[in-house]
Amino acid sequence: MVRVVATIHVKEGQLDEFIGIFKSNIPNVLAEEGCMEYVPNIDLPTDLPRQELDSNIVTLTEKWRSLEDLQTHLASPHMAAYQKKAKDFVDKVTLKILTEA
């Protein structure tokens, strides 16, 4: 199993529109072979120590059956279409590809 944590830095004032574009693609991703989880998340303000809040970040958590399934996902036509729609709303994306220790 492969887990992905993607940090998507959205341009100031563009979060709501970006999330609309992102959520419209979720059914396509969930229908893919090997996709077990695909969830966009935003910061929840709390009084817990060490929490860093940023209202312009979407943290995507994903779970895939295999690295091959993830690679197929990244090359899919609906991801290319999503990236084209979202590119003007995003400053930067970083990925962490994880496996159980």
C-alpha positions as CSV (number, residue, x, y, z in Angstrom):
1,M,0.0,0.0,0.0
2,V,1.1,3.5,-0.8
3,R,0.0,6.7,0.9
4,V,0.4,10.2,-0.5
5,V,0.3,13.5,1.3
6,A,0.1,16.3,-1.2
7,T,0.4,19.9,0.0
8,I,-1.3,22.3,-2.5
9,H,-0.5,26.0,-2.0
10,V,-3.5,27.9,-3.4
11,K,-3.2,31.5,-4.4
12,E,-4.6,34.1,-2.0
13,G,-8.3,34.5,-2.3
14,Q,-8.7,31.5,-4.7
15,L,-9.4,28.7,-2.2
16,D,-13.2,28.3,-2.7
17,E,-12.9,28.2,-6.5
18,F,-10.0,25.8,-6.4
19,I,-11.8,23.4,-4.1
20,G,-14.8,23.4,-6.5
21,I,-12.5,22.4,-9.3
22,F,-10.8,19.8,-7.2
23,K,-14.0,18.2,-5.9
24,S,-15.4,17.9,-9.4
25,N,-12.6,15.5,-10.2
26,I,-12.9,13.3,-7.0
27,P,-15.5,10.8,-8.5
28,N,-13.1,10.2,-11.4
29,V,-10.2,9.4,-9.1
30,L,-12.2,7.2,-6.7
31,A,-13.3,5.1,-9.7
32,E,-9.7,4.4,-10.6
33,E,-8.2,0.9,-10.2
34,G,-6.4,0.8,-6.8
35,C,-7.7,4.0,-5.3
36,M,-8.6,3.4,-1.7
37,E,-8.9,7.0,-0.4
38,Y,-8.7,10.5,-1.9
39,V,-9.6,13.3,0.5
40,P,-8.9,17.1,0.3
41,N,-8.4,18.6,3.8
42,I,-8.1,22.2,5.1
43,D,-6.7,23.3,8.4
44,L,-8.9,23.1,11.5
45,P,-8.0,25.8,13.9
46,T,-7.5,24.4,17.4
47,D,-5.6,25.4,20.6
48,L,-3.3,22.3,20.2
49,P,0.4,23.1,20.5
50,R,2.7,23.0,17.4
51,Q,-0.1,23.4,15.0
52,E,0.8,25.5,11.9
53,L,-2.3,27.0,10.2
54,D,-2.4,28.3,6.6
55,S,-5.7,29.2,5.1
56,N,-4.2,28.9,1.6
57,I,-3.2,25.2,1.8
58,V,-5.2,22.1,0.9
59,T,-3.6,18.9,2.2
60,L,-4.6,16.0,0.1
61,T,-4.5,12.5,1.7
62,E,-4.5,9.5,-0.6
63,K,-4.2,5.8,-0.3
64,W,-3.4,3.5,-3.3
65,R,-3.1,-0.2,-3.5
66,S,0.3,0.0,-5.3
67,L,2.8,2.5,-6.7
68,E,1.8,1.4,-10.2
69,D,-1.8,2.4,-9.5
70,L,-0.6,5.8,-8.3
71,Q,1.6,6.2,-11.4
72,T,-1.4,5.3,-13.6
73,H,-3.5,7.9,-11.8
74,L,-1.0,10.6,-12.3
75,A,-0.9,9.9,-16.0
76,S,-4.7,9.7,-16.5
77,P,-6.6,12.0,-18.8
78,H,-8.9,13.3,-16.1
79,M,-5.8,14.4,-14.0
80,A,-4.4,16.3,-17.0
81,A,-7.8,18.0,-17.5
82,Y,-7.9,18.8,-13.7
83,Q,-4.4,20.3,-13.8
84,K,-5.2,22.4,-16.8
85,K,-8.3,23.8,-14.9
86,A,-6.5,24.3,-11.6
87,K,-3.1,25.7,-12.8
88,D,-4.1,29.4,-12.4
89,F,-5.2,28.8,-8.8
90,V,-2.1,27.0,-7.6
91,D,1.3,28.4,-6.6
92,K,3.0,25.2,-5.6
93,V,2.4,21.5,-5.0
94,T,4.6,19.2,-2.9
95,L,4.2,15.4,-2.5
96,K,5.2,12.9,0.1
97,I,4.9,9.3,-1.1
98,L,4.9,7.0,1.9
99,T,4.9,3.4,2.8
100,E,4.5,1.8,6.2
101,A,7.7,1.7,8.3
